[in-house]
Amino acid sequence: MKIVITGATGFIGRRLIRRVLDEGQGHQVVAFSRDAARARTRLPPEVQVLQWEPVVGPPPAGALDGAQAVFHLAGESVGQRWTDTVKARMRESRILSTRNLVAGIGGARERPQVLVSGSAVGFYGSRGDEILEEGSSMGTGFLAELCRDWESEAARAKDAGVRVVESRTGIVLGPRGGALTRMLPPFKMFVGGPLGDGRQWMSWIHIDDLVGAFLHAVKTAGLEGPVNATAPTPVTNADFSRILGRVLYRPSALPMPGVVLRGILGEFAEVLLEGQRVLPRKLEAGGFRFRFPDLETALRDILT
């Protein structure tokens, strides 16, 4: 199977590539990168790396020919202070790159069977304790609008006869990257605790389950459209802090006041202080089995 991946050198992309190669089924992996020379030093030698400027135009001619699956994971990091410039980069890196990738898919002589494109649970906005499934309505705010437009661009690949899965991914937990790199330092310094009042929901997923869900989406012909890529047991921020503290043998009762977090992170702080309670109904209905369905098991796998 020929597999094409954008965002291949990122936290999720590298784990996905490793999993594909470890399956030992002779898959051909092609990675698109804005800096192909640098990417070759970070990826296994078996991976073919091609230069692609995603906001400029479609991928190189012929690069997508014969690919069975395309994973589109590229995009400017959401986890930073949202200035107007950063928000413009976030939109451009997702909307234009997806538009150009879909154009390349449409122009391929032998088109891919499935496109698995990134999105986020931010689509649902801030909804308190409401349980959110794939059929739930869109929320409000910048991130919700970004996810909507991102998914709309990916969905255009259906016009070329390609099955499209839009992965509404939660907080990804894993070693050597992702959300935990920011969460761990306060706990290790004995000053960890909830953000704000701690009542906001955190919809999380272990990186190995996320990669497994991606590959499950490729193999499951009936799975398409928005798919919540989250563990089946979301937790409140207070419970997340308590469990993380227990795994690390550290206290977890010192809260970060919302006003302080807003001063540090600006508008992005609202994402951390509000959250969503998301359930992976489509994955479970499609037969996917989580290796790490509960938070403590996931954290102990990663941290111990």
VEXDREN-2710 file (C-alpha; in Angstrom, 1 decimal):
% VEXDREN-2710
k/r/px/py/pz
1/MET/0.0/0.0/0.0
2/LYS/1.2/3.5/-0.9
3/ILE/0.5/6.0/1.9
4/VAL/1.0/9.7/1.7
5/ILE/1.4/11.9/4.8
6/THR/1.6/15.6/5.3
7/GLY/2.8/17.0/8.6
8/ALA/5.0/13.9/8.7
9/THR/7.7/15.3/11.0
10/GLY/5.2/16.5/13.6
11/PHE/4.4/14.7/16.9
12/ILE/1.6/12.7/15.4
13/GLY/3.1/12.2/11.9
14/ARG/6.3/10.6/13.1
15/ARG/4.3/8.2/15.3
16/LEU/2.0/7.3/12.4
17/ILE/5.0/6.6/10.1
18/ARG/6.6/4.4/12.7
19/ARG/3.4/2.4/13.2
20/VAL/3.0/1.9/9.5
21/LEU/6.6/0.7/9.0
22/ASP/6.4/-1.5/12.0
23/GLU/3.5/-3.4/10.6
24/GLY/6.0/-5.0/8.2
25/GLN/3.6/-5.2/5.3
26/GLY/5.9/-3.5/2.8
27/HIS/4.0/-0.2/2.7
28/GLN/5.5/2.6/0.6
29/VAL/5.4/5.8/2.7
30/VAL/5.7/9.2/1.0
31/ALA/6.0/12.3/3.1
32/PHE/5.4/15.8/1.9
33/SER/7.4/18.5/3.6
34/ARG/8.1/22.2/3.2
35/ASP/11.8/21.4/4.0
36/ALA/12.5/18.1/2.4
37/ALA/16.2/18.1/3.3
38/ARG/15.5/18.6/7.0
39/ALA/12.7/16.1/7.0
40/ARG/15.0/13.4/5.6
41/THR/17.2/13.8/8.7
42/ARG/14.2/13.3/11.0
43/LEU/12.4/10.4/9.3
44/PRO/13.3/6.8/8.7
45/PRO/15.4/6.2/5.6
46/GLU/12.6/4.0/4.1
47/VAL/10.4/7.1/3.8
48/GLN/10.4/9.0/0.5
49/VAL/10.3/12.7/1.2
50/LEU/9.1/15.2/-1.4
51/GLN/9.2/19.0/-1.3
52/TRP/5.8/20.7/-1.2
53/GLU/4.8/24.3/-0.4
54/PRO/1.3/23.6/0.8
55/VAL/-0.1/27.2/0.6
56/VAL/1.4/27.8/-2.8
57/GLY/-0.1/25.1/-5.0
58/PRO/-0.9/21.3/-5.4
59/PRO/1.7/18.7/-4.6
60/PRO/4.3/17.6/-7.2
61/ALA/2.8/16.1/-10.3
62/GLY/2.4/12.3/-10.0
63/ALA/3.2/12.3/-6.3
64/LEU/-0.3/11.1/-5.4
65/ASP/-0.7/8.6/-8.2
66/GLY/-1.5/5.2/-6.9
67/ALA/-1.7/6.2/-3.3
68/GLN/-4.3/4.1/-1.4
69/ALA/-4.5/6.5/1.6
70/VAL/-3.6/10.1/2.3
71/PHE/-3.2/11.5/5.8
72/HIS/-3.3/15.3/6.0
73/LEU/-1.9/16.4/9.3
74/ALA/-0.1/19.6/8.5
75/GLY/-1.0/22.9/10.1
76/GLU/0.3/25.8/12.3
77/SER/0.2/24.9/16.0
78/VAL/-2.9/26.0/17.9
79/GLY/-1.1/25.9/21.2
80/GLN/0.3/29.5/21.3
81/ARG/-0.8/33.0/21.9
82/TRP/-3.3/34.0/19.2
83/THR/-2.2/37.2/17.6
84/ASP/-3.8/38.3/14.4
85/THR/-0.7/37.1/12.5
86/VAL/-0.8/33.7/14.2
87/LYS/-4.5/33.3/13.5
88/ALA/-4.0/34.1/9.8
89/ARG/-1.2/31.5/9.7
90/MET/-3.5/29.0/11.4
91/ARG/-6.1/29.5/8.7
92/GLU/-3.8/29.6/5.8
93/SER/-1.9/26.5/6.8
94/ARG/-5.1/24.5/7.0
95/ILE/-7.5/26.0/4.5
96/LEU/-5.1/26.6/1.6
97/SER/-3.0/23.5/2.2
98/THR/-6.2/21.3/2.2
99/ARG/-7.5/23.1/-0.9
100/ASN/-4.3/22.5/-2.7
101/LEU/-4.0/18.9/-1.6
102/VAL/-7.5/18.1/-2.7
103/ALA/-6.7/19.7/-6.1
104/GLY/-3.7/17.4/-6.3
105/ILE/-5.9/14.4/-5.4
106/GLY/-8.4/15.4/-8.1
107/GLY/-5.6/15.6/-10.7
108/ALA/-4.1/12.2/-9.9
109/ARG/-4.2/9.6/-12.6
110/GLU/-5.0/6.9/-10.1
111/ARG/-6.8/8.6/-7.2
112/PRO/-6.4/7.7/-3.5
113/GLN/-9.2/5.6/-2.0
114/VAL/-9.4/7.6/1.3
115/LEU/-8.3/10.9/2.7
116/VAL/-8.0/11.2/6.4
117/SER/-7.8/14.9/7.2
118/GLY/-7.2/16.6/10.5
119/SER/-9.7/18.6/12.4
120/ALA/-10.3/19.2/16.1
121/VAL/-13.0/19.0/18.8
122/GLY/-12.8/22.7/18.8
123/PHE/-15.5/22.4/16.1
124/TYR/-18.0/22.1/18.9
125/GLY/-17.0/25.3/20.8
126/SER/-17.6/25.7/24.5
127/ARG/-20.7/23.6/25.5
128/GLY/-20.4/23.0/29.3
129/ASP/-21.5/19.5/30.3
130/GLU/-23.3/18.7/27.1
131/ILE/-22.3/15.4/25.6
132/LEU/-21.1/15.9/22.1
133/GLU/-21.3/13.4/19.3
134/GLU/-20.5/13.6/15.6
135/GLY/-24.0/14.8/14.8
136/SER/-23.9/17.6/17.3
137/SER/-24.1/21.2/16.0
138/MET/-21.1/23.4/15.4
139/GLY/-20.1/25.8/18.2
140/THR/-19.1/29.4/18.0
141/GLY/-15.7/31.2/18.0
142/PHE/-12.6/31.3/16.0
143/LEU/-11.6/27.7/16.4
144/ALA/-15.0/26.4/15.6
145/GLU/-15.1/28.4/12.4
146/LEU/-11.6/27.3/11.5
147/CYS/-12.6/23.6/11.9
148/ARG/-15.7/24.1/9.8
149/ASP/-13.8/25.6/6.9
150/TRP/-11.0/23.1/7.2
151/GLU/-13.5/20.2/7.0
152/SER/-15.3/21.8/4.1
153/GLU/-12.1/21.9/2.1
154/ALA/-11.4/18.3/2.8
155/ALA/-14.9/17.2/1.9
156/ARG/-14.4/18.5/-1.6
157/ALA/-12.3/15.4/-2.3
158/LYS/-15.6/13.4/-2.3
159/ASP/-16.3/15.0/-5.7
160/ALA/-13.3/13.1/-7.0
161/GLY/-14.7/9.8/-5.7
162/VAL/-12.5/9.7/-2.6
163/ARG/-13.8/8.6/0.8
164/VAL/-13.1/11.4/3.3
165/VAL/-12.7/11.1/7.1
166/GLU/-12.4/14.3/9.1
167/SER/-10.7/13.5/12.4
168/ARG/-12.0/15.7/15.1
169/THR/-9.1/15.1/17.4
170/GLY/-9.0/15.8/21.1
171/ILE/-6.0/16.5/23.4
172/VAL/-3.2/14.1/22.2
173/LEU/-1.2/12.5/25.0
174/GLY/2.1/10.8/24.3
175/PRO/5.8/10.7/25.2
176/ARG/8.3/13.3/23.9
177/GLY/5.7/15.8/22.6
178/GLY/2.1/16.9/22.5
179/ALA/0.1/18.5/25.3
180/LEU/2.0/16.8/28.1
181/THR/5.2/18.7/27.4
182/ARG/3.4/21.8/28.7
183/MET/1.5/20.2/31.4
184/LEU/4.3/18.3/33.2
185/PRO/6.7/21.1/34.3
186/PRO/4.5/22.6/37.0
187/PHE/3.6/19.2/38.4
188/LYS/7.3/18.2/38.5
189/MET/8.0/21.4/40.4
190/PHE/5.2/20.6/42.9
191/VAL/3.0/23.5/41.8
192/GLY/0.6/21.7/39.4
193/GLY/-3.2/21.9/39.6
194/PRO/-6.4/22.7/37.7
195/LEU/-6.8/25.5/35.2
196/GLY/-9.4/28.0/36.4
197/ASP/-12.2/26.4/38.3
198/GLY/-11.3/22.9/36.8
199/ARG/-14.9/22.1/35.8
200/GLN/-14.2/22.3/32.1
201/TRP/-14.1/19.0/30.2
202/MET/-11.0/17.6/28.6
203/SER/-11.5/15.2/25.7
204/TRP/-8.2/13.4/25.3
205/ILE/-6.6/10.5/23.4
206/HIS/-3.4/8.4/23.8
207/ILE/-1.3/8.9/20.6
208/ASP/-1.2/5.2/20.0
209/ASP/-5.0/5.1/19.9
210/LEU/-5.1/8.1/17.6
211/VAL/-2.7/6.4/15.2
212/GLY/-4.7/3.2/15.5
213/ALA/-7.9/5.2/14.8
214/PHE/-6.4/6.7/11.6
215/LEU/-5.4/3.2/10.3
216/HIS/-8.8/1.9/11.3
217/ALA/-10.4/4.6/9.2
218/VAL/-8.4/3.6/6.2
219/LYS/-9.5/-0.1/6.6
220/THR/-13.2/0.6/7.4
221/ALA/-15.0/1.3/4.2
222/GLY/-18.2/2.5/5.9
223/LEU/-16.4/5.2/8.1
224/GLU/-16.6/8.7/6.6
225/GLY/-17.3/12.3/7.4
226/PRO/-16.6/13.8/10.8
227/VAL/-15.2/11.2/13.3
228/ASN/-14.4/12.1/16.9
229/ALA/-10.9/10.9/17.7
230/THR/-11.1/11.0/21.5
231/ALA/-11.0/8.4/24.2
232/PRO/-14.4/7.2/25.4
233/THR/-13.9/8.7/28.9
234/PRO/-13.4/12.5/28.9
235/VAL/-12.6/14.0/32.3
236/THR/-12.9/17.4/33.9
237/ASN/-9.7/19.4/34.1
238/ALA/-9.8/19.0/37.9
239/ASP/-9.9/15.2/37.6
240/PHE/-7.2/15.3/34.9
241/SER/-4.9/17.2/37.3
242/ARG/-5.7/14.9/40.2
243/ILE/-4.9/11.7/38.1
244/LEU/-1.7/13.3/36.6
245/GLY/-0.6/14.2/40.1
246/ARG/-1.2/10.7/41.4
247/VAL/0.8/9.1/38.5
248/LEU/3.7/11.5/39.1
249/TYR/3.5/11.3/42.9
250/ARG/3.1/15.1/43.0
251/PRO/0.5/17.4/44.6
252/SER/-2.2/18.7/42.2
253/ALA/-4.2/21.2/44.2
254/LEU/-2.7/24.5/43.2
255/PRO/-5.0/26.1/40.6
256/MET/-3.9/28.5/37.8
257/PRO/-6.4/31.4/38.0
258/GLY/-8.1/32.1/34.7
259/VAL/-7.2/35.7/34.8
260/VAL/-3.5/34.8/35.0
261/LEU/-3.8/32.3/32.1
262/ARG/-5.6/34.9/30.0
263/GLY/-2.8/37.3/30.7
264/ILE/-0.2/34.7/29.5
265/LEU/-2.0/33.2/26.5
266/GLY/-4.6/35.8/25.5
267/GLU/-7.5/34.4/23.4
268/PHE/-6.1/30.9/23.3
269/ALA/-6.6/30.6/27.1
270/GLU/-10.4/30.3/26.5
271/VAL/-9.7/27.0/24.7
272/LEU/-8.1/25.7/27.9
273/LEU/-10.7/27.2/30.3
274/GLU/-13.8/26.0/28.4
275/GLY/-13.4/22.6/26.7
276/GLN/-15.7/20.0/25.4
277/ARG/-17.2/16.7/26.5
278/VAL/-16.8/14.6/23.3
279/LEU/-17.6/10.9/22.8
280/PRO/-16.2/8.7/19.9
281/ARG/-19.5/7.2/18.8
282/LYS/-18.5/6.5/15.2
283/LEU/-15.2/4.8/16.1
284/GLU/-16.9/2.6/18.6
285/ALA/-19.8/1.7/16.2
286/GLY/-17.2/0.9/13.6
287/GLY/-15.6/-1.7/15.8
288/PHE/-12.5/0.3/17.0
289/ARG/-11.1/-0.9/20.3
290/PHE/-9.2/1.5/22.4
291/ARG/-6.0/0.3/24.0
292/PHE/-6.1/3.1/26.5
293/PRO/-9.8/3.9/27.3
294/ASP/-9.2/5.5/30.7
295/LEU/-6.8/8.3/31.6
296/GLU/-4.8/6.7/34.4
297/THR/-3.9/3.7/32.2
298/ALA/-2.9/6.1/29.4
299/LEU/-0.7/8.3/31.7
300/ARG/1.0/5.4/33.4
301/ASP/1.9/4.0/29.9
302/ILE/3.4/7.3/28.9
303/LEU/5.1/8.4/32.1
304/THR/6.1/5.3/34.0
END
